[in-house]
Amino acid sequence: MKRNILITGGAGFIGSHVVRLFVEKYPDYNIINLDKLTYAGNLANLKDVEQKPNYTFVKADICDFDAVCEIFDKYDIDGVIHLAAESHVDRSIKDPFTFARTNVIGTLSLLQAARLKWEAKPERYEGKRFYHISTDEVYGALEFDDTLFTEQTKYDPHSPYSASKASSDHFVRAFHDTYGMPTVVTNCSNNYGPYQFPEKLIPLFINNIRHRRPLPVYGKGENVRDWLYVEDHARAIDVIFHEGKVADTYNIGGFNEWRNIDLIKVIIRTVDRLIGNPEGYSDELITYVTDRAGHDLRYAIDSRKLKNELGWEPSLQFEEGIEKTVRWYLDNQEWMDNITSGEYEKYYEEMYKGR
């Protein structure tokens, strides 16, 4: 079936993997990638698909309601996969207003544009879908026990970031309950893999080890996170977009919990081995720093509903995934260096000037 799918934040880490998957898997779909190209958006992530006939990039701000409405009209959008968001907790602590604007008002802008466009059609919401990607952080924190976040877990956000995402989740569900919009929400655990902006733990530490820089560890490194390889997340999004139940929620997780300090030691061993350092060579780079304000103890996702209903489960064990990830960053040092220098911004500003 011919479809016109709007993917927001498609130049970012997770978004670029979703865009690539949809462009390559569904040649009959028109994939429109809407991205503001903030610091974490990078069109170099999509160089392998940017010339595909079913791919279009549009630079715009999801908070610009008029611009979003124009995109819905111009491309006759019938499906939205909404990933665009401010997502770094530390930045949210310093600047909560930006997170509220992008994550809440930006989501509301997309919802209202979709509603006005779709309700004006004779078929209204038939064949339409608004898919909102959220985070496990809206659930708050777990104790160090065997409990897991389920789709019924009460929301309890602890940071400006998670509060903004929780608010956007509620708006999405309200648009279904109020207007009948066919929506779906997913809450995912920590992602890792290629093309992640190097402010996040894994690419940051790979890069710091390569340059012999300190590896900052919050508190004692005892906080626990559930990790999922980004391509597995993209596969889950594909399945849920096409087969998920309207107005339902699905948790996406890796069943892969690691204490931060243990994860860091795996990264150190892997990087040292691959670049030829002796074992333990980079251990001395570990630097314990003051813990983050409101730092949640533990996240862990129960994704059995997604497996039981739609047949999805992670394809990679963590050891295999981290090996692939480290190799990718070491083999793509030019990408990393351009990201940290800002050269890619100049290149793509010139490439897309006037478009």
N, C-alpha and C positions, 0 to 999 in steps of 0.2 A: 504494500500500500504506500502510495506517495505521501510523505509527511514533511512538514516544515517545523523542525525542532529548534527551539532557542535554548542554548546552553550558556548560562551566565557564569562568568569567572573562568571561561574556557582556556585562558592563557596561564592560569595558575597551576599549581602542583597537581591536585586531583583532577581539576577541570580539564587539563590538557590530555590526561589519559582517557577521560570519558569522551572528549571530542575525537581523539584518534580512533578509539574503538568504534564509535558510531559512524564516522566518516568511512572507515574501511569495511565495516561489517554490513552497513546498509547503504549501498550506492544509490538506491532509489529515494533515500531521504535527503532533504536539503538541511544541512547543519549550519546554523547561524551562531557564531561564537561572539557573544557580547562581553567585552571586557574593558574596564577603564584604564588598564595598564598602569596600575599603581606599582609600588616598588616590587611587589611579589608577582606581578603579571609579566610574562616574558614570551613573546611570540616566537622566540628561538626554540621554545619547547615543541613547536608544531611545524617546523620547517619541512618535515617529511610529508605533510598533508596539505600545506598551504596552497598548492597549485591544483588540488583535486577539484573537479567540476562541481561537486556537491558540498563544497565548503566555502563559507563566507565569513570574513571577520568584520565586525563593526565595533569601533571604539566609541564607547558611551558610558555614562554613569547611570547605574540603576536607580539612583535617587532623582534623576532628571525625568520626571513623569512624562513630559511632552515628548522627549526623545524616545522613551520606551514605547509610548503609544504609536509613534511613527514607525518604529521597528515592527510592531505587531501588524500595522496596516500594510507596510511595504512588502513584508515577507509572508503575510497571511499565516501567522504562527498558529499551530494547533497543539503544540506540546511544549512545555517548559521543564527544563532540568536546572534547578536553581542552586548553584554552588558559590556564587560570588559572595564573599564575606571577609570581614576583618577577623583574623583567627588567632593572633598571637597574644597569649594571656598577659605577658609582661607589658606589651604595648597598651592593652586595655586598662591596666592599672594606672598607667601614666596619662592616658587620653581616653576616658570612657565616652566622651561625646561623639568621637568619630565612630566608635563601635555601635553606639545607639543609632546614629544616622544611617550608616551603611547597612547594618544587619536588621534593623527594625524598619526604618522608613524606606530603605531600598526594597525590602521584601514586600512591604505594603504597596509600593509603587508598581511592582510587577503584578501583584495580585489584582489591583484595581484596573490596570491596563488590560490584563487578560479577561477580567470580568466584562468590561465594556465592549471589548472586541468580540468575545464569544457570545454574549447575550444578544448582540445585534444581528447575529446570524439566524436564519430560519431553524437550523438544527440545534441552535444554542450550544449546550455542553456535550452533545453527542460526539464521540471520537476525540474529545479533548482530555488533557491531563496536565496538572500542575504538580510537579514533583520537587519537594523541598528537602535538601540535604542538611541535616543538623549534626549534632555532636553528642557523645555520651556525657559530656561535662554538665549538661542541663540537669542531670540526675543528682549532682552533688558528689559525695564521696562514700566509699565503702570501708568497713573495718577490715582488718587483716584476718579474714575468715573465708568461708566457702560461699558467701553470698555473691550474687551477680545482678547486674542491672537487667531487668526485663522490661517489656513494653508497658507493664502496669506500674513500674516504679514511679513514685511521686517525684515531681520536679523539686529540686532544691539547689539552685545555682549559687555558687560561692564567689564568682569573679564577675567583673563587668562584662567580660567576653561571654561567659556562659549565661548571664542574665539577659544579654541582648539576643542570644540565640534562642533562649527559652521564650522570650517575647515574640520572636518571629515565628516560632512553632505555633504558638497560640493563635496568631493572626491567620496562619494557613488553615488551621482547623476551623476557625471562626468563619472563614469564607466558604468552607463547605457547609457548615451548619446553617449559615445565614442565607447564602445565595445558591447553594447546591453545586458549587464548583467541585469537579472531580479532582480531589487532592490526594497526595500520599506523602508521608514524612518518614525519613529514616534517621536514626541516630547511630553514628559510627564511632569506633574506637580510634586510637592513634594510627595514622597511616605512615608508611615509610616507603622509600623507593626512589627511582630516578626523577630528576627535575624538581626536587623540593628546594624551596628557597633556604639558603644556608643560615637562617636565624634559628631554625628548628634543630633539635638535639642531634640527630644522626648525621645530616650533612655538615653541620657546624663542627662536630667532633672529628669527622673524617678530614675536613679541611684543616682544622687546627693541628691534628697529628701530622699531617703532611708538612705543615709549616713550623712545627715544633712550638706551638703556642699553648697556653694553659687550657685545660679542660675544666670549665667551671661546673661544679656539682652542688646543687642546692642542698643545704642541711647536711645530712649524713648519706644522702642518696638512697634512702629507704622507701621512697614513694614508688608505688607500683602502677604500671600502665599495661594495657592490653594492646598489642601491636598487630597491624594488618598490612600486608603488602598491597600497595596502591592499585595494582592491576586486578587484584581480587576484589577490591572495592568497586572498581569500574565495572567488573562483570556483574556484581550484585546490583548496581544501579541499572544496568541493562535489563536484567531479569525483572526487577521490581517495576521499572517504568512500563514494561510491556505486560506483565502478568500480575502485579500486585493488586490487592483489593482497594477499591476506592475508599477514601477516608480512613484507611488503616495506617498503622505504624509498624515499622520493622526495625529491629536492632541488627546492626552489622558488626560482627566482632571476629577476632582471630583465635579465640580460646588460647591465648598466647601471652600470659602475664610474665612481666619481668620487673624486678627491682631496678631502678635507674642505675645504681652502681654496678649491678651485674651486667646490664646491657652495655654500659660503657666499657667494661672490661672485655666483653665479646668484640666490640668495635675495635678496641686497641689491639687485641690479638690478631684480628683479621687484617687490619691495615698494616700492622708491623710485618706480618707474614708476607703480604702481597707486595710490599715495597722493599722487602729484603732486610728489614731491621731484625736484630736478635730478639728473641722472646722476652717480653717484659721491658723492652727498651723505652716505651712511651708511658709506662706506669707513673713515672715521676711527674708527668704533666697534669695529673689529677689535682685539682685545686678546690677545696671545699669553701663554699661561700655562704653568706647569710641566706636563710631560706626565704622563698617567695612568700609575700603576704597572702594568707588564705589558701596556702598550697594544699590541695586535696590529697589525702593519703593514698587512695587506691581507686582505680577504675577497672571494671571488668564487665564485659558484655556477654549476655546470654543470647546467642543468635539461633537457638534451636527452632524457633518459630519460622525463621526464614528458610532453614534447611528442610523442615518438615513440610511446609506449605509449597515452597517454590523450588526446592532441590538444590539450593546454593550452599556451598561450604568453601572454606579457604583451600587453595590448591597447593600452597607452599608452606613447608615448615620454616620456622624462623631462621634456623641456621642456613638453609638454602637461600632464603630471601635476603638475609643480611650479606651473604657472600656475593650475590648478584648486585646488590645495591652498592657495596663498597667498590666492586670492580667497575661499575658504571661511573662512579664519581672519579675514580683514579684514571679511567680511560677517557674521561671527558673533562680534563682539567681546564681546557680552554673555555668551556661553558661556565665552569665555576669561576674562573678568573674574570670573565666578562660580567658575570652577575655581580661580583664584588666590586668591579671597577665602574659599572654603569655604561660600558661601551655599547652594549646591546641596545640601550634606549636610543642612542644617537642613530644607530644603524636602521632600526625599524621606524623611527620618526621620519627619516629620509625616505625609506621604502614606501611608506603609506601616506606620504604628504599628498594632500589633495584628493584622497580617495573618500 
